[in-house]
Structures are given as C-alpha cells and as structure tokens.
C-alpha cells in the first residue's frame, strides 16, 4: 500500500462518519473509575470495546490489578514493531 492509498482510505473512513460513530459510542460509556457502581461498564469498556481494537492493531494487553479498587484494573497495551530496535 502506498502512502497515498493509506491517506485516501483513512480520509474515506473519516468522511463516512464511522470515526464519529465509534467516538460517540466510546465517549458515551460511563467508565468513571472513581465510582463503584461503574465497575461493570469499565470492565466492558476495557475488555470488549478497547481491548479487541488494540489487539487488532498488534498490541499485547496486560490487565494490572488495582490494589485500591480490585474491580477496576489498569490496562497496559504494548506493541513492539521490531525487537531489534531500541
């Protein structure tokens, strides 16, 4: 794929309204980590909304236990493009 093709595809995706639809869905999710009544929504957001997207981009996901709030883990996503690079 050429750079020009990549730009055209990205522009078409953005112009189609898909970006706005996804962003609106994600922003609307009630994921306040400070609220105990949002644990289910936060779990769904991390595992079902963000996680699959990051995995599709080649990231490895690590869910780190939160010592202060057991049902509100931290998500750390790692992607190494070339292990030979620093």
ROVOGU-342333 format. One record per residue (C-alpha): residue in three letters; z, y, x. Coordinates in steps of 0.02 Angstrom, whole numbers, padded with zeros to 5 digits, m for minus. Layout:
N
@rolum Ala, zz Z, yy Y, xx X
...
END
This chain:
86
@rolum Unk, zz 00000, yy 00000, xx 00000
@rolum Unk, zz m00045, yy 00170, xx 00067
@rolum Unk, zz 00071, yy 00319, xx 00061
@rolum Unk, zz m00046, yy 00400, xx m00065
@rolum Unk, zz m00038, yy 00247, xx m00178
@rolum Unk, zz 00152, yy 00245, xx m00167
@rolum Unk, zz 00159, yy 00429, xx m00215
@rolum Unk, zz 00040, yy 00401, xx m00361
@rolum Unk, zz 00143, yy 00254, xx m00426
@rolum Unk, zz 00306, yy 00350, xx m00410
@rolum Unk, zz 00232, yy 00501, xx m00497
@rolum Unk, zz 00162, yy 00395, xx m00639
@rolum Unk, zz 00331, yy 00310, xx m00662
@rolum Unk, zz 00421, yy 00477, xx m00666
@rolum Unk, zz 00293, yy 00556, xx m00782
@rolum Unk, zz 00301, yy 00408, xx m00902
@rolum Unk, zz 00480, yy 00455, xx m00946
@rolum Unk, zz 00551, yy 00293, xx m00877
@rolum Unk, zz 00658, yy 00383, xx m00748
@rolum Unk, zz 00734, yy 00495, xx m00880
@rolum Unk, zz 00766, yy 00347, xx m00996
@rolum Unk, zz 00857, yy 00249, xx m00860
@rolum Unk, zz 00954, yy 00401, xx m00801
@rolum Unk, zz 01009, yy 00445, xx m00978
@rolum Unk, zz 01068, yy 00266, xx m01008
@rolum Unk, zz 01169, yy 00265, xx m00847
@rolum Unk, zz 01244, yy 00437, xx m00870
@rolum Unk, zz 01297, yy 00392, xx m01049
@rolum Unk, zz 01401, yy 00244, xx m00991
@rolum Unk, zz 01587, yy 00279, xx m00996
@rolum Unk, zz 01639, yy 00223, xx m00823
@rolum Unk, zz 01788, yy 00333, xx m00785
@rolum Unk, zz 01885, yy 00232, xx m00657
@rolum Unk, zz 02044, yy 00331, xx m00691
@rolum Unk, zz 02056, yy 00264, xx m00870
@rolum Unk, zz 02125, yy 00091, xx m00900
@rolum Unk, zz 02031, yy 00075, xx m01064
@rolum Unk, zz 01864, yy 00086, xx m00972
@rolum Unk, zz 01880, yy m00071, xx m00865
@rolum Unk, zz 01752, yy m00168, xx m00969
@rolum Unk, zz 01624, yy m00028, xx m00961
@rolum Unk, zz 01650, yy m00007, xx m00775
@rolum Unk, zz 01627, yy m00194, xx m00746
@rolum Unk, zz 01467, yy m00194, xx m00849
@rolum Unk, zz 01401, yy m00041, xx m00756
@rolum Unk, zz 01432, yy m00114, xx m00583
@rolum Unk, zz 01381, yy m00295, xx m00617
@rolum Unk, zz 01244, yy m00278, xx m00749
@rolum Unk, zz 01172, yy m00103, xx m00728
@rolum Unk, zz 01182, yy m00053, xx m00546
@rolum Unk, zz 01203, yy m00222, xx m00459
@rolum Unk, zz 01036, yy m00301, xx m00511
@rolum Unk, zz 00942, yy m00142, xx m00465
@rolum Unk, zz 01019, yy m00138, xx m00292
@rolum Unk, zz 00987, yy m00324, xx m00265
@rolum Unk, zz 00805, yy m00299, xx m00314
@rolum Unk, zz 00794, yy m00168, xx m00177
@rolum Unk, zz 00859, yy m00292, xx m00048
@rolum Unk, zz 01042, yy m00242, xx m00042
@rolum Unk, zz 01186, yy m00363, xx m00020
@rolum Unk, zz 01330, yy m00319, xx m00134
@rolum Unk, zz 01514, yy m00331, xx m00095
@rolum Unk, zz 01644, yy m00302, xx m00229
@rolum Unk, zz 01805, yy m00249, xx m00144
@rolum Unk, zz 01968, yy m00271, xx m00237
@rolum Unk, zz 02056, yy m00110, xx m00280
@rolum Unk, zz 02240, yy m00126, xx m00232
@rolum Unk, zz 02286, yy 00014, xx m00352
@rolum Unk, zz 02188, yy m00050, xx m00502
@rolum Unk, zz 02143, yy m00235, xx m00500
@rolum Unk, zz 02007, yy m00223, xx m00632
@rolum Unk, zz 01920, yy m00075, xx m00551
@rolum Unk, zz 01840, yy m00138, xx m00390
@rolum Unk, zz 01741, yy m00040, xx m00263
@rolum Unk, zz 01556, yy m00081, xx m00245
@rolum Unk, zz 01486, yy m00078, xx m00069
@rolum Unk, zz 01299, yy m00108, xx m00052
@rolum Unk, zz 01223, yy m00147, xx 00118
@rolum Unk, zz 01041, yy m00155, xx 00167
@rolum Unk, zz 00984, yy m00188, xx 00345
@rolum Unk, zz 00799, yy m00158, xx 00365
@rolum Unk, zz 00787, yy m00226, xx 00541
@rolum Unk, zz 00932, yy m00313, xx 00628
@rolum Unk, zz 00854, yy m00268, xx 00797
@rolum Unk, zz 00879, yy m00083, xx 00765
@rolum Unk, zz 01044, yy 00006, xx 00800
END
